[in-house]
Amino acid sequence: MSDVEVELFGGVISDLLHDMEVEVRAGLAKRLSLSSEAPKSVITMLANDKIEVARPILENSPALNSETLVRIVQQRNQEHNLAISLRREINEATTEALLEEGDNAVLEAVTRNPGAELSKKSMRFLVEKSEHNEKLHRPLVSRQDLPPDLQHQIFWWVSNVLRERILSMTENIDQETLDSLIAETEQELSSEPKISRVDYSPAQKFIQRKKSLGQLNEA
């Protein structure tokens, strides 16, 4: 079918959707969810339908562009947002909308999704949220795109296991950044603590290890 024929067909189906039972609409959505050639008018209507109809479209449809997804995030409910957060790939504009409009479940799903592109602004937002949301700790630390300065920020409120993981990733940090992070860590250890003394061990071991390896520049 030509593009014109597809759109004409889509117009007919769109008119019929209003009279279809929910089960029929849900079946149609499931069948069209993986098609990149499905009529956009039909896909958009199904994506804005009840969640039991919309879910496969929101999670999978390649026919939904970023503009449409952002509009759905802003106009529909958290169930729709959660479904969008599970897409294989989500661009920065859509993730920013999800973080602005989403509840904790949506934030956690976006953070766990390796296909969700996160801007530095979005990363910082999630790290700040994580201070009071433990469910964000492991997904954030596990992200390969979490920058060193935000790794350092989240360090102070995650578990010892996750602190060790953060410190183990410093091997790939350039010397200037490493020195800066260590200096900040030493300052935290010598000032009023954000964490209890018993929890300092990962940072203390990290500094001592770097000094013993000659990787910490002398002041």
Buried (B, 14 or more C-beta within 10 A) or exposed (E): EEEEEBBEBBEEBBEEBEEBEEEEBBBBBBEBBEEEEBBBBBBBBBBBBEBEBBBBBBBBBBBBEEEBBBBBBEEBEBBBBBBBBBBEEBBBBBBBBBBEBBEEBBBBBBBBBEEBBBEEEBBBBBBBBBBEBEBBBBBBBEBEEBBBBBBBBBBBBBBEEBBBBBBEEBEEBEEEBBBBBBBBBBEBBEEEEEBEEEBBEBBEEBBEEBEEEEBBEEE
